[in-house]
Amino acid sequence: MSRLVHGRFGTNTAVLLALIAAWSISHADDASVAGAYSLVEVNGEALPAKLWVERPGGERCEQIILKGALLLDSEGRSAAFLTEKVSCPSAADQEIAGEAHSVIFPGTYTVSGTEISIEDDFGTDRAVVDGETLVYETGGEGRPLDKFVFRKE
């Protein structure tokens, strides 16, 4: 009986320790992506970077990304910040100079290896982290695919 108790106790303890170690390693991987990232380029273009966006009425507007940041906390929350300037042609085909403004996209994220899934009010996007660089892709489903490159601070 004593051997049976020690044997089961030893096996259960070993399994418990293995589970704790695996959980710690997976959370260590998740925690390694947490931090502040600065936007350095959009679609291969250094900032300020120009994009084209389409307004709900079909009007094409020039969007200039001036700066940006991505925050990932250790609890699975995310926030993307962009400072942009949008200019749309007027009815007289004149450019209307837009003023710079900032937008915030709060959300959540999950990590699987080097891949990050970021969900916000606009849907789910994918990112890949490689050391200090994070490449975030957004778009698709009828929208152009844009690639944002961030560097960890």
MDAnalysis code that builds the backbone (N, CA, C; Angstrom):
import MDAnalysis as mda
import numpy as np

u = mda.Universe.empty(459, n_residues=153, atom_resindex=np.repeat(np.arange(153), 3), trajectory=True)
u.add_TopologyAttr("name", ["N", "CA", "C"] * 153)
u.add_TopologyAttr("resid", np.arange(1, 154))
u.add_TopologyAttr("resname", ["MET", "SER", "ARG", "LEU", "VAL", "HIS", "GLY", "ARG", "PHE", "GLY", "THR", "ASN", "THR", "ALA", "VAL", "LEU", "LEU", "ALA", "LEU", "ILE", "ALA", "ALA", "TRP", "SER", "ILE", "SER", "HIS", "ALA", "ASP", "ASP", "ALA", "SER", "VAL", "ALA", "GLY", "ALA", "TYR", "SER", "LEU", "VAL", "GLU", "VAL", "ASN", "GLY", "GLU", "ALA", "LEU", "PRO", "ALA", "LYS", "LEU", "TRP", "VAL", "GLU", "ARG", "PRO", "GLY", "GLY", "GLU", "ARG", "CYS", "GLU", "GLN", "ILE", "ILE", "LEU", "LYS", "GLY", "ALA", "LEU", "LEU", "LEU", "ASP", "SER", "GLU", "GLY", "ARG", "SER", "ALA", "ALA", "PHE", "LEU", "THR", "GLU", "LYS", "VAL", "SER", "CYS", "PRO", "SER", "ALA", "ALA", "ASP", "GLN", "GLU", "ILE", "ALA", "GLY", "GLU", "ALA", "HIS", "SER", "VAL", "ILE", "PHE", "PRO", "GLY", "THR", "TYR", "THR", "VAL", "SER", "GLY", "THR", "GLU", "ILE", "SER", "ILE", "GLU", "ASP", "ASP", "PHE", "GLY", "THR", "ASP", "ARG", "ALA", "VAL", "VAL", "ASP", "GLY", "GLU", "THR", "LEU", "VAL", "TYR", "GLU", "THR", "GLY", "GLY", "GLU", "GLY", "ARG", "PRO", "LEU", "ASP", "LYS", "PHE", "VAL", "PHE", "ARG", "LYS", "GLU"])
u.atoms.positions = np.array([
    [0.822, -1.187, 0.000],
    [0.000, 0.000, 0.000],
    [0.864, 1.246, 0.000],
    [1.926, 1.239, 0.827],
    [2.806, 2.399, 0.917],
    [3.466, 2.676, -0.427],
    [3.927, 1.631, -1.135],
    [4.550, 1.809, -2.448],
    [3.537, 2.356, -3.458],
    [2.322, 1.865, -3.379],
    [1.274, 2.318, -4.288],
    [1.005, 3.804, -4.089],
    [0.911, 4.250, -2.834],
    [0.673, 5.667, -2.529],
    [1.853, 6.498, -3.003],
    [3.086, 6.100, -2.695],
    [4.278, 6.851, -3.123],
    [4.401, 6.854, -4.637],
    [4.082, 5.734, -5.279],
    [4.159, 5.647, -6.740],
    [3.161, 6.574, -7.404],
    [1.928, 6.547, -6.948],
    [0.905, 7.432, -7.508],
    [1.212, 8.882, -7.180],
    [1.661, 9.142, -5.955],
    [2.000, 10.505, -5.559],
    [3.151, 11.020, -6.421],
    [4.155, 10.193, -6.626],
    [5.299, 10.592, -7.448],
    [4.898, 10.852, -8.891],
    [4.053, 9.980, -9.459],
    [3.584, 10.145, -10.833],
    [2.729, 11.401, -10.954],
    [1.795, 11.575, -10.021],
    [0.933, 12.765, -10.056],
    [1.751, 14.041, -9.899],
    [2.747, 14.007, -9.035],
    [3.600, 15.176, -8.843],
    [4.377, 15.480, -10.115],
    [4.900, 14.463, -10.762],
    [5.655, 14.659, -12.005],
    [4.752, 15.246, -13.094],
    [3.536, 14.749, -13.207],
    [2.592, 15.263, -14.203],
    [2.242, 16.710, -13.879],
    [1.986, 17.003, -12.616],
    [1.658, 18.363, -12.201],
    [2.806, 19.322, -12.512],
    [4.019, 18.927, -12.196],
    [5.188, 19.773, -12.486],
    [5.363, 19.983, -13.986],
    [5.113, 18.969, -14.791],
    [5.220, 19.101, -16.247],
    [4.171, 20.074, -16.770],
    [2.951, 19.991, -16.248],
    [1.897, 20.919, -16.667],
    [2.226, 22.354, -16.275],
    [2.727, 22.549, -15.063],
    [3.115, 23.896, -14.617],
    [4.231, 24.434, -15.497],
    [5.220, 23.613, -15.812],
    [6.330, 24.055, -16.668],
    [5.837, 24.425, -18.059],
    [4.954, 23.616, -18.633],
    [4.418, 23.909, -19.969],
    [3.608, 25.198, -19.946],
    [2.791, 25.396, -18.916],
    [2.004, 26.618, -18.783],
    [2.921, 27.825, -18.652],
    [3.976, 27.713, -17.858],
    [4.915, 28.824, -17.671],
    [5.620, 29.168, -18.968],
    [6.016, 28.163, -19.728],
    [6.709, 28.412, -20.998],
    [5.769, 29.085, -21.980],
    [4.508, 28.624, -22.079],
    [3.584, 29.236, -23.028],
    [3.288, 30.671, -22.634],
    [3.168, 30.965, -21.341],
    [2.932, 32.343, -20.926],
    [4.180, 33.181, -21.066],
    [5.342, 32.606, -20.946],
    [6.575, 33.356, -21.172],
    [6.649, 33.789, -22.630],
    [6.234, 32.902, -23.571],
    [6.205, 33.279, -24.980],
    [5.230, 34.422, -25.214],
    [4.018, 34.324, -24.597],
    [3.030, 35.382, -24.742],
    [3.551, 36.689, -24.180],
    [4.163, 36.644, -23.013],
    [4.652, 37.855, -22.369],
    [5.787, 38.486, -23.163],
    [6.520, 37.690, -23.950],
    [7.650, 38.252, -24.684],
    [7.203, 39.202, -25.787],
    [5.974, 39.115, -26.267],
    [5.485, 40.046, -27.286],
    [4.912, 41.306, -26.659],
    [4.605, 41.270, -25.366],
    [4.038, 42.436, -24.704],
    [5.031, 43.591, -24.749],
    [4.511, 44.789, -24.965],
    [5.356, 45.976, -24.974],
    [4.815, 47.035, -25.912],
    [5.602, 48.072, -26.097],
    [5.247, 49.187, -26.981],
    [6.042, 49.067, -28.273],
    [5.361, 49.220, -29.396],
    [5.966, 49.128, -30.715],
    [5.712, 50.434, -31.460],
    [6.721, 50.954, -32.134],
    [6.585, 52.173, -32.938],
    [6.481, 51.809, -34.406],
    [5.582, 52.471, -35.108],
    [5.410, 52.243, -36.537],
    [6.581, 52.853, -37.291],
    [7.206, 52.062, -38.177],
    [8.353, 52.558, -38.944],
    [8.102, 52.596, -40.445],
    [7.201, 51.746, -40.947],
    [6.885, 51.783, -42.380],
    [5.516, 51.180, -42.656],
    [4.946, 51.620, -43.781],
    [3.658, 51.109, -44.239],
    [3.819, 50.721, -45.698],
    [3.528, 49.465, -46.013],
    [3.633, 48.941, -47.386],
    [5.003, 49.221, -48.004],
    [6.048, 49.076, -47.201],
    [7.413, 49.252, -47.689],
    [7.866, 50.702, -47.778],
    [7.036, 51.639, -47.371],
    [7.352, 53.065, -47.448],
    [7.555, 53.612, -46.038],
    [8.697, 54.329, -45.841],
    [8.961, 54.941, -44.540],
    [7.932, 56.035, -44.268],
    [7.734, 56.344, -43.000],
    [6.777, 57.391, -42.631],
    [7.311, 58.775, -42.993],
    [6.475, 59.703, -43.397],
    [5.044, 59.560, -43.614],
    [4.772, 58.714, -44.854],
    [3.767, 57.858, -44.760],
    [3.434, 56.932, -45.843],
    [2.043, 57.231, -46.380],
    [1.887, 57.109, -47.681],
    [0.627, 57.434, -48.346],
    [-0.153, 56.168, -48.685],
    [-1.435, 56.190, -48.360],
    [-2.377, 55.137, -48.713],
    [-3.567, 55.790, -49.398],
    [-4.359, 54.988, -50.059],
    [-5.615, 55.471, -50.630],
    [-6.741, 54.758, -49.934],
    [-7.741, 55.514, -49.516],
    [-8.909, 54.937, -48.845],
    [-10.157, 55.348, -49.607],
    [-11.176, 54.534, -49.492],
    [-12.437, 54.840, -50.156],
    [-13.486, 55.121, -49.096],
    [-14.116, 56.267, -49.212],
    [-15.177, 56.671, -48.285],
    [-16.455, 55.905, -48.622],
    [-17.419, 55.862, -47.680],
    [-18.661, 55.130, -47.927],
    [-19.385, 55.537, -49.212],
    [-19.289, 56.791, -49.637],
    [-19.947, 57.243, -50.861],
    [-19.175, 56.908, -52.123],
    [-18.043, 56.217, -51.999],
    [-17.238, 55.835, -53.149],
    [-16.111, 56.801, -53.471],
    [-16.004, 57.897, -52.726],
    [-14.944, 58.883, -52.971],
    [-13.590, 58.325, -52.513],
    [-12.582, 58.432, -53.400],
    [-11.220, 57.992, -53.045],
    [-10.476, 59.154, -52.409],
    [-9.866, 58.899, -51.267],
    [-9.158, 59.929, -50.527],
    [-7.728, 59.475, -50.242],
    [-6.846, 60.436, -50.174],
    [-5.452, 60.160, -49.841],
    [-5.309, 60.179, -48.323],
    [-4.744, 59.105, -47.779],
    [-4.510, 58.995, -46.341],
    [-3.002, 58.976, -46.137],
    [-2.498, 59.901, -45.363],
    [-1.070, 59.944, -45.066],
    [-0.888, 59.568, -43.601],
    [-0.189, 58.467, -43.371],
    [0.100, 58.005, -42.014],
    [1.340, 58.754, -41.541],
    [1.194, 59.566, -40.507],
    [2.301, 60.372, -39.991],
    [3.102, 59.646, -38.922],
    [2.404, 58.956, -38.025],
    [3.077, 58.165, -36.988],
    [2.090, 57.168, -36.417],
    [2.622, 56.196, -35.706],
    [1.754, 55.186, -35.128],
    [2.456, 54.373, -34.060],
    [1.668, 53.678, -33.278],
    [2.198, 52.823, -32.223],
    [1.223, 51.670, -31.999],
    [1.746, 50.584, -31.492],
    [0.949, 49.424, -31.122],
    [1.360, 49.028, -29.717],
    [0.385, 48.912, -28.817],
    [0.647, 48.493, -27.444],
    [0.022, 47.131, -27.222],
    [0.804, 46.202, -26.701],
    [0.329, 44.870, -26.334],
    [0.657, 44.668, -24.867],
    [-0.362, 44.495, -24.026],
    [-0.060, 44.286, -22.614],
    [0.065, 42.790, -22.316],
    [0.466, 42.473, -21.109],
    [0.689, 41.068, -20.748],
    [-0.613, 40.342, -20.431],
    [-1.751, 41.026, -20.497],
    [-3.046, 40.427, -20.198],
    [-3.872, 40.145, -21.451],
    [-3.289, 40.343, -22.660],
    [-4.001, 40.051, -23.892],
    [-4.780, 41.228, -24.467],
    [-4.531, 42.437, -23.963],
    [-5.202, 43.621, -24.505],
    [-4.264, 44.340, -25.464],
    [-4.853, 44.963, -26.483],
    [-4.056, 45.701, -27.467],
    [-4.672, 47.071, -27.712],
    [-3.845, 47.981, -28.203],
    [-4.320, 49.297, -28.628],
    [-3.398, 49.771, -29.737],
    [-3.986, 50.092, -30.872],
    [-3.222, 50.642, -31.997],
    [-3.570, 52.125, -32.087],
    [-2.547, 52.958, -32.297],
    [-2.719, 54.399, -32.420],
    [-2.143, 54.824, -33.754],
    [-2.881, 55.629, -34.494],
    [-2.375, 56.193, -35.743],
    [-2.648, 57.690, -35.758],
    [-1.666, 58.457, -36.193],
    [-1.883, 59.868, -36.487],
    [-1.837, 59.968, -37.992],
    [-2.915, 60.493, -38.561],
    [-3.066, 60.507, -40.004],
    [-3.615, 61.841, -40.478],
    [-3.484, 62.036, -41.765],
    [-4.044, 63.208, -42.428],
    [-4.753, 62.685, -43.665],
    [-6.039, 63.018, -43.828],
    [-6.818, 62.527, -44.956],
    [-7.232, 63.716, -45.813],
    [-6.971, 63.618, -47.117],
    [-7.370, 64.651, -48.070],
    [-8.243, 64.019, -49.142],
    [-9.388, 64.656, -49.395],
    [-10.321, 64.159, -50.405],
    [-10.554, 65.251, -51.444],
    [-10.673, 64.881, -52.724],
    [-10.960, 65.895, -53.739],
    [-12.355, 66.483, -53.518],
    [-12.467, 67.775, -53.762],
    [-13.781, 68.415, -53.633],
    [-14.521, 68.307, -54.959],
    [-15.730, 68.808, -55.004],
    [-16.534, 68.764, -56.229],
    [-15.857, 69.527, -57.362],
    [-15.041, 70.532, -57.029],
    [-14.357, 71.346, -58.043],
    [-12.988, 70.747, -58.385],
    [-12.774, 69.468, -58.032],
    [-11.503, 68.775, -58.267],
    [-10.321, 69.467, -57.611],
    [-10.555, 70.167, -56.524],
    [-9.488, 70.787, -55.740],
    [-9.227, 69.901, -54.525],
    [-7.991, 69.830, -54.098],
    [-7.681, 69.071, -52.890],
    [-8.098, 69.869, -51.670],
    [-8.772, 69.238, -50.771],
    [-9.106, 69.856, -49.491],
    [-8.082, 69.325, -48.495],
    [-7.252, 70.237, -47.992],
    [-6.202, 69.813, -47.066],
    [-6.823, 69.385, -45.743],
    [-6.646, 68.134, -45.401],
    [-7.164, 67.629, -44.131],
    [-6.189, 67.939, -43.013],
    [-6.718, 68.061, -41.836],
    [-5.877, 68.290, -40.666],
    [-5.489, 66.944, -40.072],
    [-4.315, 66.902, -39.452],
    [-3.864, 65.673, -38.814],
    [-4.754, 65.372, -37.615],
    [-5.110, 64.123, -37.473],
    [-5.874, 63.677, -36.316],
    [-5.421, 62.272, -35.940],
    [-5.720, 61.877, -34.717],
    [-5.316, 60.559, -34.232],
    [-6.529, 59.679, -34.025],
    [-6.330, 58.402, -34.251],
    [-7.379, 57.406, -34.020],
    [-6.807, 56.285, -33.153],
    [-7.673, 55.689, -32.339],
    [-7.281, 54.599, -31.449],
    [-8.152, 53.391, -31.768],
    [-7.510, 52.227, -31.865],
    [-8.209, 50.969, -32.117],
    [-7.948, 50.026, -30.945],
    [-8.803, 50.038, -29.905],
    [-8.601, 49.105, -28.791],
    [-9.055, 47.703, -29.188],
    [-8.412, 46.708, -28.608],
    [-8.788, 45.334, -28.914],
    [-8.140, 44.342, -27.974],
    [-8.075, 43.113, -28.441],
    [-7.439, 42.033, -27.688],
    [-6.562, 41.246, -28.645],
    [-5.664, 40.449, -28.069],
    [-4.794, 39.628, -28.924],
    [-4.499, 38.289, -28.260],
    [-4.159, 37.323, -29.118],
    [-3.682, 36.026, -28.656],
    [-2.418, 35.691, -29.436],
    [-1.575, 34.869, -28.837],
    [-0.294, 34.507, -29.440],
    [-0.216, 33.006, -29.618],
    [0.293, 32.594, -30.778],
    [0.575, 31.193, -31.038],
    [1.929, 31.144, -31.735],
    [2.952, 30.815, -30.977],
    [4.313, 30.825, -31.530],
    [4.732, 32.250, -31.847],
    [5.027, 32.524, -33.117],
    [5.411, 33.881, -33.530],
    [4.239, 34.635, -34.156],
    [3.074, 33.988, -34.240],
    [1.909, 34.617, -34.850],
    [1.002, 35.222, -33.790],
    [0.509, 36.419, -34.090],
    [-0.384, 37.137, -33.189],
    [-1.690, 37.380, -33.927],
    [-2.793, 37.093, -33.279],
    [-4.116, 37.379, -33.817],
    [-4.667, 38.551, -33.015],
    [-4.967, 39.669, -33.704],
    [-5.431, 40.885, -33.037],
    [-6.865, 41.154, -33.468],
    [-7.754, 41.271, -32.492],
    [-9.160, 41.499, -32.778],
    [-9.582, 42.861, -32.231],
    [-10.259, 43.649, -33.083],
    [-10.817, 44.930, -32.656],
    [-12.208, 45.082, -33.263],
    [-12.784, 46.277, -33.192],
    [-14.142, 46.500, -33.693],
    [-14.276, 46.273, -35.196],
    [-13.164, 46.271, -35.930],
    [-13.208, 46.123, -37.385],
    [-12.952, 44.700, -37.847],
    [-12.652, 43.793, -36.926],
    [-12.413, 42.410, -37.304],
    [-11.146, 41.866, -36.682],
    [-10.626, 40.823, -37.295],
    [-9.424, 40.158, -36.795],
    [-8.323, 40.271, -37.831],
    [-7.148, 40.714, -37.391],
    [-5.976, 40.846, -38.244],
    [-4.874, 39.944, -37.713],
    [-3.895, 39.708, -38.546],
    [-2.765, 38.852, -38.182],
    [-1.484, 39.660, -38.160],
    [-0.597, 39.269, -37.269],
    [0.730, 39.870, -37.185],
    [1.724, 38.754, -36.923],
    [2.965, 39.008, -37.293],
    [4.049, 38.069, -37.037],
    [5.164, 38.848, -36.357],
    [5.686, 38.284, -35.280],
    [6.783, 38.935, -34.568],
    [8.062, 38.155, -34.815],
    [9.137, 38.898, -35.098],
    [10.458, 38.312, -35.325],
    [11.468, 39.177, -34.580],
    [11.802, 38.752, -33.363],
    [12.705, 39.545, -32.533],
    [12.046, 40.852, -32.134],
    [12.650, 41.967, -32.544],
    [12.139, 43.293, -32.200],
    [11.199, 43.849, -33.267],
    [10.949, 43.092, -34.332],
    [10.106, 43.557, -35.441],
    [8.762, 42.837, -35.423],
    [7.690, 43.610, -35.615],
    [6.350, 43.058, -35.685],
    [5.735, 43.533, -37.001],
    [5.299, 42.583, -37.831],
    [4.675, 42.905, -39.118],
    [3.187, 42.600, -38.994],
    [2.376, 43.642, -39.167],
    [0.928, 43.596, -38.956],
    [0.252, 43.794, -40.302],
    [-0.563, 42.826, -40.709],
    [-1.287, 42.935, -41.976],
    [-2.764, 43.112, -41.705],
    [-3.359, 44.047, -42.432],
    [-4.783, 44.318, -42.284],
    [-5.398, 44.551, -43.653],
    [-6.664, 44.263, -43.770],
    [-7.357, 44.434, -45.050],
    [-7.902, 43.114, -45.528],
    [-8.031, 43.003, -46.845],
    [-8.626, 41.805, -47.427],
    [-10.135, 41.925, -47.455],
    [-10.811, 40.894, -47.907],
    [-12.274, 40.878, -48.007],
    [-12.788, 42.119, -48.731],
    [-12.224, 42.391, -49.918],
    [-12.657, 43.531, -50.719],
    [-11.879, 44.810, -50.459],
    [-11.053, 44.806, -49.436],
    [-10.218, 45.974, -49.130],
    [-8.777, 45.643, -49.488],
    [-7.969, 46.677, -49.838],
    [-6.561, 46.397, -50.120],
    [-5.851, 45.889, -48.862],
    [-4.873, 45.014, -49.051],
    [-4.087, 44.488, -47.946],
    [-2.946, 45.457, -47.662],
    [-2.860, 45.945, -46.428],
    [-1.805, 46.872, -46.030],
    [-0.906, 46.200, -45.006],
    [0.397, 46.482, -45.118],
    [1.391, 45.881, -44.229],
    [2.058, 46.987, -43.415],
    [1.883, 46.920, -42.097],
    [2.465, 47.883, -41.163],
    [3.629, 47.208, -40.444],
    [4.801, 47.843, -40.447],
    [5.978, 47.288, -39.779],
    [6.273, 48.138, -38.540],
    [6.341, 47.463, -37.383],
    [6.601, 48.116, -36.101],
    [7.925, 47.610, -35.532],
    [8.592, 48.440, -34.743],
    [9.797, 48.041, -33.998],
    [9.514, 48.179, -32.519],
    [9.911, 47.185, -31.752],
    [9.693, 47.200, -30.294],
    [10.604, 48.243, -29.668],
    [10.035, 48.997, -28.746],
    [10.810, 50.028, -28.040],
    [11.501, 49.441, -26.826],
])
